[in-house]
């Protein structure tokens, strides 16, 4: 016999919702076509968990970011605990746990970029955008990140803007770059 905390049907709600971490009206589900793609991806690996990263990408494209209910949903597709999925989501900088801006500016802070001035580039971006790391501008235009090596050490300092690299940065180049992001 199960017991509840007094709320009718509380045990039927997902754990994130029971903990007060998810909105009760949040519905998370892939389309039938997306579920077929999940199965196809899972079939490509000897252990179907190998498809977790591309399925998380699909979830982020579909839902905008990886919320706790999304983690729980994806975990169910793999018979993984939400905690396991959460560990993966929080390990990689390419997954967002809250809504992101239309553009993501990721500043490399690894050794080569740091020695070439990435700290100054990051400070310039923070001043120009009026936000700190991990934040999004109030107009929803840009999310600012600091990330590990992006493998362009020969052109340091550099940033990744969405899916492209911007190399050999200076404050002037950053200003021109920001003007082009609409």
N, C-alpha and C positions, 0 to 999 in steps of 0.2 A: 504494500500500500504506500502510495507516495503522499507526501504532505506538501502543502504550499504555504507561502508566507502570508496567507490570508487573502490574497488577490485571486479572484476567480480566474482560472486558466493560466496562472503565472508559470506553471511548469511547462506549458506548451509553447511559451515564447522562447526565441533563441537566447543563448547565454548572454550575448552582448546587450540585448534588450533588457533581460532580467537584471543585469548589473547597472542599468541606467546609462549605458554608453551608446545606445543607438535609438534613433527615433522609432516609435512603434509603427509608423505608417510606411517605413522604408521597405520597398519591394525590390528584391534583387533577383533577376533571372535572365539568363541568356535566351536568345531566340532559338528556335529549333535548328536553324542553320548554324548558329554559333555552337550549339551543343554537338552537332555533327562534326564541326571543326575540332572541338575539344577531344572527341573520340578519335579522330584522325591523328591529331598530334600525339595523343597517348599511345597510339599503336606504333608510332615511330621509334619508341624507346623500349629496351628490354624491361625496364621498370617504368611503368607509366608515370611515376612521379617526376621523371625527367622532363615532362611537358609542363611542369608547374610555371616556369618563367614565361614561356610564350602565352600561356593561358592568363597569367597575371597581366601581361601586356594587353591582351584582348579585353580583359575586365576593365583596365584603366581607360582604354579607348572607348569602351561602351558606357561606363558609369562616370567617367571624368577623373576619378581618383579611387584609391583603394581604401574604402571605409571598413570599419569592423564588420558590418554585415556582409560586405563583399568578401572579406577574408573568410568569414564563416561559410559563405556560399561556395567559394572556390575550394575550400578545404573539403566540403562535402563531395565535390566532384572527384576528389582524389582519395577520399577516405582518410584525410589528414585532419588533425585537430586544428581549430582556429589559431591556437598558440604556435603551432609549427608554421603555418602560413604567415602569421604575424612576424615571426623571426626572419623569414625570407624577405618580407616586405620592408622591414626596418633595416636589413643588412645592405640592401642596394639603394643607391641614390636615385635610380631611375624610376622608382615607384613613389607616388605621392599619396600621403595619408589625409590630405585635405585638398580642397580645390586649388588648382594651380592657375597661374596667369596664362594669357594667350601665348606668351613667349616665356621660355625658361632660359635664363642666363646662368651658366655654370662656370665658375672661375676655378681653374686648376690651382691648387695650393701646394702641390708636391715640390720637391727640392729644386728642380731646375727652374720652374716658374717662380717659386718663392725668391730664389737668388736673383732672378731677372726682374723682379718688381711686382709680382702678383699681389702682394699686400697693399701696395699703393693703388693698383688697379681696382682692387676690391673696395678700398676706402673711397675711391673716386665714384664708383658705382653706387655705394651706399649713400654718399652725399647727394649725387644727382637724382637718385630714385627716391630718397627719403625713407628707405626701409633697411632693415637688418637682414642678415642671412636667414633663409628659410621663410621669409615673408614675401607677400605679393603686394604690388602697388595698389592703392585704394581704387584705382580705375580698372583693376583686374588685368592690366596689360602685361606686367612682367613679374616673374618669380625669380628671386636671386638665390643661388646656391654656391657653396664652396665644395669642390670635389677633389678626390684623389687623382692621380696621374691620368691624363687623357692622351698620353703617348704622342705628344708633339713637342718634345723637349727641345728640339733644334730650333723651334720658333717661339720660344718662351719670351714673355708671358702670353698666355692664350686663354680663350674662353670657348665654350661650346654654347652656341645660341641655337636652340631647338636642335636641328640635326646637322648643323654645319659648324665648322671650326673657324674662328677668327684668330689670326696669328700676329706675333710681333706687336703687341698692343702698346699703345700710349694713351694718355688721357684724351688727346684729340681724336684718336681713332675710336675710342669708346663713345665719345660724344656723337660722332657721325653714325656709329652703329645704333645708338639709342634713338636717334632721329628717324632712322629707317624702320624701327619696330612700331608698327601701328596695329 
